[in-house]
Amino acid sequence: MPSEADYLKRLKAKVQQITTMSGTSVAAVKRRMKDPLAEGIDPEAPGFPRAVSGESEGASLEAVIRWSRPVLWIREDEIATAYSIAANHEMDQALLEEMETHQAGINGIIPSVGRIELFNNMLYEWAGTGWIVDFDGENDILVTNAHVAEIFARRGGEGFVFRPGIPDFQTSQRALIDFREEIGGGGPREFPITDVIWISSGQQPDVAFLRVSRQAGSNRISPPVPLGQGHDEANLLAVLGYPGKDDRVEYAEHLSRVFGQSFGIKRLALGRLTGDNGQVITHDCSTLPGNSGGLVWDCQSKSAVGLHFAGTAFSNNFAVPARVLRDLIRQRPWHGLASRFPEQGAARPDVPAERGTGPAVASGAHVLPDGSVSVTVPLNIRLSLGEGIAAVAAPAVDGLVSPAPRTDRASAEAAVDAVRALALASPGGASVLDVSAEFLFRDGELTDDMGVVVAVAPGSSLATSAYGLEDSQDGVPVVIEYADPQVIAEEMFGYQVETEAFRARRAGYSRDLQDPRFDLSPVTAKIKMRLCVSPEAGWPVLREFLSIDSYEQLTVGMYHVTAPHVVNALKEIAGRSRPTPRITLTLDRQRGDKPVNPDDISDGTKKDDIPERETIEDLENALDGRFLYAKASLGSGGLFATAYHIKVAVWTDRLPGNKKEDKLFWLSSGNWQSSNQQPLAIGVDQIPSLTYEAVADYNREYHAVVVHEGLARTFREHLEQDQVDNALASSLEAGRRQLDDEILVPVEMLERPRRPSAYTPFAPLDLDEDMTVHPLLTPDNYPEVVLDLVNEATTRLWICNQSFNLWKNLEDTPEHFLAIARAIRDRQRAGVDVRILFRNIFGSEKKTMRRLKSFGMRTDRDHMRFFPKNHTKGMVVDDHAVMLGSQNLTGGGTGPNRDASLIIRNRKANAYFAEIFSHDWTQYGDHRPAPDRENVRPVRISRAGARIEAPEGYVALSLGEFLGEG
């Protein structure tokens, strides 16, 4: 372990590197400190120090740029109302006022930033700041600076290890991260740092990645911070970190005005972006030693723009750009992938100016392990032979120019770096979003051949020549395709789709299933039920359910309630005089009360739907104290990860003495929106006469109405507790960031199902007989029970679900979901007839099929198909069981989101849904993705706070709907 002097020596080297980047010498910085009239210093700051001397070397790595920049306290994971600076500058007062409008978004990511604390290190009690940026298997990934990690870790063997301790050198140091350490104390939120994944070296950006346990006792780690895609210099920045004590005594009075007298605790510093030279960004938020590794947050885009690492006093603070972090996370150098420095941060279509221009690389380029490029140039020699000399036929050398096709995985993966370098350096490079080795589609069929797929922004050229490429690279086929929705969301708009959609197995939710009220055990009895499907029978059956007028209380948990016919039915219930109606309602409401397109009601079948805020207000007015409502607690620190996605309603009779007698419930895959509940003005007996044209634009859904007191009571108890828990949590989260950006998609990208050759409408199935019904809820019992259900299949396992989304890095896929996927794959390998019918949306079917093929599943037309109106979430198992409900087959849908399903063990129910599955498989199911079309308009985004009406020819979708997760 080096001494403190050795460490300061390394800091001096870092200072020299920084001042070289900024074009400022250390001596010049000192002179500027002595000259209050120097550029960037506020000469009006009262009592500004006129002389500075004896500053510490360590402090030179962190800087105050303007004395009047505000620094605020953090308390209980939120910005405290009291702050330690009396703003004395008009701009800074404006910063504080601007911050108030973004306070909810900032509060949402505060729990993901922590202080790195050390043990068995007598020199340092803590090292700096870190924040959750990604996840890896069962642990999350923490990002900090390399110069922070080097205090307690070093390279060792093939990886990185903790340094020997001081004074106990026979025992390694260890570290943890505490996400609290705030003013006023408060309980710690400490998580062990289990591994040092990677530390940059040399001239690479000042970055290190650490692995941290996802759970410590009852504490669960907060979600990763989203990485931004570009930045606007006008936007408000906030640096979150742990400023330590600065030993420059000449500054004591001024530092106390800015930071107070408490150091090493979580603070938030406001400022602006001041520059971007391609390798680093600069800002003027006030920092001190300890802020290293801090989060630089863009309050408008609600995303990280950088990793703070250093500063030059009264000049600039420096940060590693978010685009560089994203490149590192994508490359995962700790998995042995080559790094691309210094060519990080290729520009994306929405920020074309961010990528510098570099030399083009000729065809035949190979990126070597040391970062150099080897170029093979075809040699053309033309000889003019003299008279009388016979021409001699030259041997064929085509193999040197166009190698024989190589379609194995190793060759495809080896060619990726060269293709990426060529594509990004080409005139069309700004449109390149992703380059990867993938299975290839030929004539619409997914083959065993692999090649390099260059994913580009929709609307870009599909010609390889537009990206400086040929149709092959070293004999490996090269294909240009439009990017799928996940890549578009991540690379164009800065989302971290997989990490944002998942917060551990249960997020912040907890419920005691040993409590008899919440028991989710299967029920075997004589049970009466009606099973049906949308579009044809969805609303006719739901209308009958809502028109029941014998019972007093309706308890509802729902993702969306906007369909006019459903809303009118609820208002009719609220207006009844006898029995006195009561409604308990919990809604997702993640889009909030947006002035433009609230609740996904802007287009198509939902264009006449009613904003939920109006319905809530009407029910409150009609029912007064008999209406109990709660908005779902979602996101960072919330009860559920990203969605209150359940679709359940329960009728209950209220008896004297406030006793309740539960009667029946409705459970579905479909929301109460018009797209899910087509407003067919027909009776159940008229369903068989429907034509395909009458229902073509509406979703396929599975529904059940079940008459059983015990099962109805179970769902009512859970829904009532949901309302209580979410009302309390939401009141504490007032102003939490809404997930309210919108993706603007051109209508020409919308898919329509193929017209069936023999359409069959399905009437409801009524049952009243002995059976077993197992209620399922997430986050409670779904993955464990469904795993057992899959494993019992011996003849057939037919899965109809809008999603089957394995993650890009399979090892990162949440284990509870991966276990189900493995079981499905293993059933197929065991000879079970496994078929998967999923939903295609905006080209996502290619990604789904490729990932499942890589996973080892069969993807031919006998085993995998898709259609765009498939919104169901069901399984048909052998000839005796069926499952239906609202859980998508995703990490979030099978774990931390709120959803409900039923497993029904009954042969007639099984046969009913098997017939419907067979119909959809043969009549709707497609196996060949539609080819990408030229001249498609670009996909756009409408950011929160700058919402606009969808332009003509576009539809506005939430991120979830764009990804097919609604």
N, C-alpha and C positions, 0 to 999 in steps of 0.2 A: 504494500500500500504506500503510495507516495506521500510525502509530507505535505503540509499546507503550502510550504514554499514551492514544492514541485507543482502543486495544483495551480498556484498563482502564476507560475511560469507558463503553464498551458493557457491560462486565461490571457496572459499578455500576448501570446501568439494569436489567440482568437481576436483580441482587440485590434492587433495589427491588420488581420484579415478584414475586419469590419471597416476600419477607417480607410483601408485601401478601396473597398467597395464604394464607400461614401465619398471618396475623394477628399477626405479630411484627415489631417495628421493629429496625433495626440496633442502635440504642442499647440496646434491651431485651436483645438477644442479648449485647452486651458486658457488661451488668450480670449476666446469668445466668452468663457465663463467670467473673465475679469471685465469684459466690456458689455455693459447692459444694452448698448445701442446696436449690438451685432444682430444680424438678421435672425429672426426666429425667437428673439427674446422680448418679453413684454416689459418695456421700460417703465410702465406706469405701475407695476406691481409695487405696493408700498414696502419700503425697507429692503428693496432688492439688494443682495450682497454686492458690494463694490470690489471686494477682493476675495480671491479664492486661492487656497494653497493647501498642499498636503493631502489631496484626495487619495483614497485608497485605490489600489489596483483592482481589487475585486469589484468595487462599485462602478468602475468604468464600463462594465458590461451591461449596466442598466441605467436608464437615464430619465430625468425630468426634462421635457422639451419646452413646455410653457408652464410657468408657475400656476397659472390660473385654470389649468385643465382640472375638472372635478374628479375626485376619487371618493367613492361611496362605500359605506359599510354593507356587509352581507350578514343577515341574521335569520336563522331557521330556513335556509335555502331560498331566501328572497331578499331583494334590495330593501335595506332599511330606509325608513322615511327620513331619519336624521342623517346628515352627511357632514363631513369634517372640513368642508371648505365654504367660506362665505364668498360666493361667486362675486367677483369684482370686475368682470369684463362682460360686455354685452353679449359677445358670442358664446361665452361659457354659460350664461344664464339661458341662452337659447338651447344649448346642449342639454341642460337639465330639463327644460320643458319638452324638448324632443324625446328625451329618454322616457318621460312619463308615458308617452303614447306607445312605446315599445316595451314597457316594463314586463308585461305578461310573457312575451317571447323570451326575454332575457331570463326571467325566473325559471322558465321551463328547462334551461340547460345548466343552470347553476349546480344542481346536484350531480352533474357529470364531470365536474372539475374538482380536483383534490390536491392535497399536499403530500409529497413523497417523503416519507419518514424512514429513518435509518436506525438500525440496531447493530451493536458491536462495532460502532464507529465513533471514537471519542472526539474526532475533529468536527463532525457535523451531526446535529440532531435531526436535521431534515435537509433535503438537497434542492428542492425546487417544486415546480408545478407540473401536473400532468392531467390529461383528460381522456375520456373514453372516445375512441375514434372508430373502432371496428370490433369484430369478435371473431374467435377462432375456436371451433369445437365447443367445449364446455366452459371456456374462459373468454373474457373480453380482452381487447387489445388497448393498451394505454399508450399514448404518444407523449413524448417529452423531448428535450434536447439531448443530443449526444454528449454535450459537455456536462449535463446534469447526470446522465447515466454513468459516465466515466468516473464519477466520484465513488461509486460502489460496485461497478462492474467492469469487466475487461474481456477482450477476446481470449478464448481458451480452446485449444483443439480445433474442431470444426465449427464451433459456435461461440457462445458468450457465456461467461460464468460470473458469479458474485466474487468480489475481491476478498482476500483474507481479511479477517477482522483486526481492529485495533482497540484494545491491546491484545485480545485473544486471537492471535494470528492462526491458531490451529482450527479455528471455527470461522466459517465464511460469514461475511456480513449478510444481513437480510433486510428486506424493505417491505413496507406496506404503503397504501395510499389511504388517507383520511379525507373524505369528501365534505367534512365539516370544518373544524378549526376556524370558528367565526367569532365575532365580537360577542361578548357575554357568555362564552362557553357553549353549552349545549352538548347533548350526547354525541359521541363520535360515530362516524360511519366508516369503519376501517375494514379494508379488504387486503389480504396478503398478495404481494407481488410474487408470483410463483416462478417466473422465468424471465430472463433477459433475451428477447427474441432477436434483436438486431440493433447495432449501433453503427451509424455512418462513420466514415473515416475520410481523411484527406480533404479534398475540395468538394466533397459531397455536401448537401445541405445538412444543417445541424439538427439531425433527427435521430431519435431512438424509439423503438417499440418494445414495450414490456407486456408480459401476460399477467393478468390479474384475475383472481377467483371471482366468479360471477355471484357467489353467495357466501356470506359469512354469518353463521348463526341465523337469526331471523331477518337479517338485512339482505336485501337484493340490490344488485348494482343498478344504477340508472342507465338508460339507453345511450348508445353512441351519439355524439354530436354530428349533425349533418354537415358535410363539406360543401362549400359553395362552388359555383361555377362562374368565376369572374367577380368583378366588383365595380362599384361606382364611387368615385372620389367624393361625391356629395353626400354619401350615406354616413350615418352615425355609426361609429365603431365603439366597441366596449371590450376592454381587455380584462379577463378574469384571471386572477392569480394570487400569489401570497408574497407581497412585497416585504422584504426583510429590512432590518435596521441598517442604515447607511452611516458610516463612521466619519463622514465629512462634517466636522463640528461647525464649520462656517455656515453650513446649510441648516443647522438644527431648527432655527426659528421657522424657516420657510417650509421645511419638511413637515414640521408639526402642524402647520396650517393646511398642508395638503393631505398628509397621511395620519395626523393625530399622533398619539404616543404609543399606540399598540402596533406591533409588527409581527409578521409571521402568521397573520390571519387573513382569511379570504377577503379580497377587495375587488371592486369594479371601477375601472378607470375609463373615462369617456374621452373621445377625440375623433380625429378624422384620418383618412388615408392621405398620405403625402406623396406617394410615388410607387412605381413598379418598374424595375429594370429588367424584368423577365426571370431573374433568378431569386430576387427577394422583393418583398413589398415593404414600404416604410409607413410609419404612422406616428402620431404625436400624443398618444395616450401616455400618461405618466407611469413610470415603472421604477422599481428598485431591485437590488439583488433579491432573488427569490421568485421574481416574476418569470424567470427563464422557464420555458415549457408552457407558458400561459396560453390561453385561448384568446384569439383575436376574432371577435364576433361582429358580423354585419347585422345591425338591428333591422334594417329594412328587408333584406333578403332572408333573414332568419336562418343564417348558415355561417359556418366558420369560414373566414377568409385567410387565416394564417395561424402559424405556430410561432409565438414570440420567442426570440432567442437573444437579442442584444440591443444595444443602443449607443449612440454618441451624444453626449450631453448637449442640450440646446441645439441639436441639429435634427436627428431622426432616431426613431426606434426601428428595429428590423424584425421581420417575420418571414418564415418559410411559407410560400403561398400554398393555399389549399390544393391547388391543382397538382403541386409536387407531391403532397401527401397522398392524393388520390392515385397518382401514378405508382408510388411506392406500394400502396395497399393492393393495387391491381397486380403489380409484378411480384409481390411477396418475395423479396430477395432472400428471406430466411428459408424459403422453400427451394433455394438453389437457382432461382430465375435471375437472368442477367439484368443489371440495372442500365438505364438509358441515359445517364447523366453525361454531358450537360444538356441533352435535348429534351428535358422534361417539359411537361405542361403544354402539349400540343393544343392549338386553339380549337374551339368548338364553334359551330355555326352561330351561336348567339354572342360569342365574344371573339370575332375573327382577329382582332388586333393584338391578342395576347400572345400569339406565337411569333417568334422572330423568324425572319427569313434566313434560310440556310442554303448551302450549296445542294443542288440536286445530285442524286446518286444514280449512276448509270445502271441499266439493266444487268442482272447477274450479280448484284451486290450481296455480300455475306457479312453480317455483323459478327465479328469475332469476340471471344470471351473478354479480351482486354479493351473492348469498346471501339477498336479500329474497324475500318470497313475494307474488305477485299473486293475488288471489282474485276469481273471477267468481261472483256470487250471482244465481240466477234471481229475477226480480222478479215477484211475483204481486200484482196490484191488482184489488180487487173494487169495482165501482161499482154503486150503486143508482140507477137512472134514474128521474127523476120521471115522473108520469103524463102520457101524451100524447107522450112522447119515444120514438121508435122505437129499438130496439136495432140497433146497427150491427155487423156481423160484423167482428171484428178480423183482420188478416192473420196467417197462421200464423207463429209465432216459434219453432217447435220446434227449428229449426236452432241457436238460441242456447243451448238447454238440452241437446239431444242431437245433436251434430254428425254429419254423414254419416260412415260408417265410414272410417277412414284406416288402411290396413294396410301401408304402405310402411315400409322400415327407418328412414328418417330420422324419420318421425313417431313410430314406436315408441320409438326411442332418446331422442327429445326429451321423451317423456312419462314416462320412467323416474323422474327425480328427484321429480316431483310425486307420483307413485304411492308412491314410497318414503316421502316425507315424511308423506303421509296415513296410510299403513299403520303406520309406526312410532309415530305419535302416537295411534293408535287404541287402544281397550281390548284388542284382540287383538295389539297390536304385539310383545309378547314372543315370540310364536310365529313371527314373520316372520324367515326365515333369509336370503333373497336376493330381490332384485328385478332383473329383467333383461329386455331386449328379445329375444324369441325367435320362431321360427316356431311357428305354432299348429297343434294337432291339432283336426280337426273330424270328428265321427263316427268317430273312431279313425284317420283318415288325416292324415298330415303334409302341410300345405298350403304354398302360397307366401305366404300371409298372415302378417304379423307383428303382434305385440301385446306387451303387458307381462305377463310371467308372475311372479306372486308365489309364491315357494316357501316353504311353511310346514312346521312340524314335523309328522310323522305323528301323527294323532289330533286335530289342530286342525280347526276349522271350515273348510269349503270354500266358504263363502258370502262374496262380496265385501263384503257389508254388515258382516260381523264385523270388518273391517279399515278401516272408514270409507270404503269405496270403492263405486263403482257399476260396472256392467258395461263401462263405457268411460270413458276419460279424454281429453278433447279429441277425441273421436271415435275414439280408439285402443282396441281391445278390451283388457280386463283379465281375466285368468284366474287362479284360485287352484289350485295343485297341491301335492301333497306333494313335499317336497324329495327329490332323489335321494341315494344313499349318499354321494357325494363331498361334497355341500353339508352333509349331516348331520354327517359326520365333521369338516369344517372349522369350521362355524359353531356347532354344538352342543358339540362335544367338543375343539375347539382343535387338531386336526391340520392340518398343511400337506401335503395328500395328494400333490400333484404334486411338490413339492420334496423331501419325505421319500422318495419312491419313485425318486429319480434322483440319482446322483452321477457325472456326466460319462460319457464313453463307456465307460471301463473301470474306474471306481472305483479301488481300490487294487491291482488285479490286474495282473500282468505275466507274460508267458510268451513265449519265443522260438520262433516258429513255423518258423524256419529250422533249428532242431534237428530232426534226422530222427525223434526219438522223438515229436515233437508235430506232425508234418507233417499238414495238413488238406486236402491235395490230393485231387481226385476220383479214384476208382479205377474203371477199366474192365476187366472180366473176366467170366468165367462165375461167377456168384454164386448161392448157394442161400439162399432166405429164405422165411419164412412171414409173411404180412400178415394182420392181423385187427383186430376192433373190439370194444370193450365197449359194453354190458354182456354180450352173448351169448357172446363168445369170449375175453374178457380173462383171467379166471382159469383156464379150461380149458387155454389155451396157456401161461400163465405157470406153472401147476402142472407141466406137462410140462418146462418149461425148468429149474425149480428141482429137479426130481426126478432130473436127470442125475447119475449117480454114478460117472462115469468120470474126472472131473477133480478136481484138488486145490484150486484157488484160485478163489474167487468175489470179484470186486471190484465194489463197488456205490457209486454216488453217487445220493442220493435225497432228496427233499423231506420225505416222511413215510413211516414204516414202522410201522403200527399194526394192520393187519388181522390178526385171530387166525389165519386160515388161512395167511397169508404168514409170520407170526412162527413158527408151528409148523413150516413148511417150512424156515426158517432154523435152527431148533433141531435139526431132523432132520439137516441138513447138518453142524452142529457136533458132533453125537453120533456121526458115522461113525468107524469104526476104520480103514478102508481105502477109498480112499487118505486119508492124513492130511489133514484139512480145514484150510483157512486162509480167513479172511474179512477183507477190507479194506472199511471202511464209513465214508463221510462223509455226515453228515446235516445238514439245515438247523438244527433244534433251537432256533429263535429263541424259542420259548415257554419253553424251559428246563424245570426240574422244578417245575412249579406244583402246589400242593396241590389246586386245583380245576380240573377240565377241562383237564389238560395235553394238548397236541397235537391240539386240535380234535376231541375224541372224545365230545362231550356229547350228541349228538342223533341222531335218525333212524337212518340206515343205519350210523352209526359208534358207536352207543351201547354196543356190546359190544367196541369196539376196545381195545387194550392200550397203556398209556402207554409211550413209547419208553424211558424210563429203566429200566423192568423188562426190556425186551428186551436193552438194552445190557449190563446187569448179568448176565443169564443167559448171553449169548454170551461175555462176559469170563470167567465162571466155567468155561464148558465148554471154551473154546479156549485159555485162559491166554495165553501169549505169541504164539499164532497168530491172535489177533484184534487188528487195527489199526483204531482208531477215531479220528475227529476230528469235532468240532463246527465247523460253518461259521463263518468270520469275516465278520461282517456289520456294516453300519452305519458310523458315523463312524470313519474310519481303517481300516475293514475291507477285506478282499479283494473283497467283493461288496456291492452297494448295500443291498438289502433281502431278498434271498432266494437260497438255494442250491436252485434250483427244478428241477434236473436229474432225470431218471428213466432211468438206464442201469445195466445189470448185465452183467458179462463173466465167462465161464468160461475158465480157463487151466489147462493141464496143466504141472506142474513136473517137469522132467527132471533126470537126474543132472548134477552140476556147477552146480546152482542155475539152470539154464537154464529158460526159460519158452516154452511153445508155446501161443499163444492160439487158441481154437477158435471161439467164437461169442458173440454178445451180444444182449441184449434192450434195446430203446429204445422209449419211450412218451411219451404226453402225460399218463398217469395215474400217480398216486402208488400206493404200496402201502398204501392205506387201503381199507376195505370199500366206501366210496362209489364208488371208482374200479375196484375189483377185486371184483365181486359174487361171493360164495362159492357159485357154482353147482356142485352135486355131479353134474356130467354129463360125459360124454366129448365130444370134438370132434365125433364122428359124430352126437351127439344134438342139436346146436345147431339144425338146421333145424326141429325140432319144437317149439321154444320159442314161448310166447304172449307178447303184450305185457304182460299182467298179471304175468307172472313177472319182468319186468325193469324195470317202469315207474319205480321209485324210484331207479335207478342212472344214473351218468353215461355219456354217449357219450365214448369214448376211441379213439385210433388207436394201434396197436402194430406193432412189427416185431421178428422174431427173424432175425438175419442170421448165416450161417455163412461167415466169411471171415477168414483168419488176419490179414491186414494191417489190415483195418478194426477187428477186435477188438483187435489190439495197440495201435492208435492210441488207442482209447477207454480201454484199460487203463492205458496210460502217463499219459494225462491224469488219470485218476481216482486213480492212485497218487500222482501229484504233488500233486493236490488234497488228499489225506489228509495228506501231509507238510507242505504249505504252511499248511493250515488248523489242523493240530495246533500248529504253531509259533506262528502268529498268535493263536490262541485262548489259548494259554498266556500270551502277553504281554498279552492283553486280559481277563484273569481278572476277572470281576465286571462286565464291560461291560453297559450297560443292555439288558435284555430287552424285546422288543416284545410286551408281555404284557397290555396292556389288553384287555378283551373288550367287544364290542358285544352288548347283549341285545336281541333282535329278537322281537316278538310273532309267534306262529305264523301269524296271519291274514295276515301280509305275505309269507309264503313262496309262491312260484309253483310251479305244477305244469304239466307239458307237457299240451297238448291230446291227447286220445286219438286215435291215428291211425285213419283209415278202412281202411287196408290195411297192417298191420304186416308187415314182412319181416325175419326174423333172417338174419344174414350169416355163413356158414361161412368159415373162413380160406382164403386163397389161397396156394398153395404154388408157388414159382417156382424154377427151376434152369436158368438160361440167361444169355446175354451181356447185360450191362447196365452202366450207369455209376451209381455211388453216390458222392455227395459228402457227407462228414461236416461238420456245422456245430456250432460252439460259440459261445456268448456267455460272456465278452466278446470272443472271438477273431476270428471271421470272418463271423458271421451276417449283419449288415446289408449288407455289401458284396456278398456272394454272392446274397442274396435280392433285392437291388435289380436285379442282372443277370437273375435268374430272372423277375421281374415284367416287366421290359422286353422279354423275348423272347416274351411272349404275343401271339399274333396273332388267335386265334379265341375262346378262352375262358380266363377266370381266375376260378376258383371258390375262394373263401376261406371256410374254416370255422375260426373261432377264437373262443374265449370272450370275447376283448377286442378292441376297436379304439378305443382311447382317445386321441383328440387332446386337447390341453390347452385350457383355457378361453381363454387368450390364445395364439392360434395361433403368434405370433412367438416364444413361449417354449418351444414344443415342441422337444425335442432334435433336432438336425439329422439325426442318423443315422436316427431314426424318421420324421421329417417327409419325408425323401427317399423312403423306401419308400411313404409315404402319397401323396405327389405322383405317384409313378410309377403307382400303382394308379389314381388319378384320371385320369391322362393316358391310360392304356390304355383306360379307359371312354370318354373323349372321342374316342379314335381308332376307336371302333366295336367294341372287344372286348367280348364278353359277360362283364361283371364282375358277379359276385353275391357278396354278403357275408352269411354266416350266423353270427350271434354269440349271445352268452348274455344273457338278460335276468335281472336280479336286483334285487328291491326297487325297481322303477321306473327302473332305470338306462337302459333302452332309449330313453326319451325324450331323455335327454342325448346318447346316442351318435348317434341319428339326426339330432338338431338340429345337432350339431357337424359331422357329415359333410355335411349339406346346406349349411351355411354354407361348408364347404370346397369346395363345387362338385361333390359327388358325387350321383348319383341315388339317391333313397331310397324310390321306389315299390315296390310288392309284387313287381315283376319283378326287382328289383335288391337288395333288402335285407329280410332276415327274421331272426327270433331264436327261440330256445327255451331254457328254463331248465336243462336237463340237458346242455347243450353245453359240454364241457370240452376239446374237441379244439383242435389248433393245426396246421392243415394247409392246403395249396393244391393245386388241380388245374390244371395249365397245359397248354392246348391238348389234344393227344391223346397226348403223349409223356412227360410228367414229372409227378411228384407230390412234395410235401414233407409230412413229418409229424414231430412232435417236441413240445417242451414250451415253446417261446417264445411268450408272449403278445404281441400287437401293441400294445405300450405302450413308453414311453420306457425303462423299466427292463428289460422283457422282451427288447427287441431290442438292449440294450447292456450295462449294468453288472451284471445278475444272471447267475447260472450256469444255463445251459440247454443242451439238445442237440437237434439235429434231423438228418434225412437228406433229401437230394434224391435221388430214385430216377428215373432216366431209363429207363423201360421202359413200353411201351404197355399191357401187361396190368395192371401195377400202376396205371397211370393210369385204365384202364377200371374197375378194381375200386373205387377210391375215388370215381370219378365216379358210379358207380351208387349208392354209399352216400350221397354228397352229394345226389343227386337224390331219393333216398328221404326223407332228413331234411328237405330243402327243401319237399317236397310234403306229407309226413305230419306233421312236427313244426313246421315253420317257420310262425311267426305274423307278421303285419305290423301289427296293431292293438294298441297297448298296452291292457292292461286298465284300465278307469276306476278312479280312486282311490275307495276305500270309506270311508264315514263310520264313526265309532265304532271306529277302529283304536286299539289301545293305544299309548302312546308308546314310541319307541326309547330305550333307556337304555344306560348304560356302567358297567362294573365296572372300576375303576381298579386298577392294580398296587398291591399292598400292602393292598388292601381287597377281595380277591376273594370273591365269594359264589356259591353255587349259583344257576343260572338259576331265576328264579321260575316257578311253574307257568304254562304257556302261553307261555313264552319259550324261545328257543334261544340259546346263548352262542356267538358267532363271534369269531374273530380279526378284526382290522381288515382284513387282506388278504382273508379269506373274505367279509366284509361288502361289500367293494368289488368282489368277483368276480375277485380276482387270484390265488387259490390254485392 
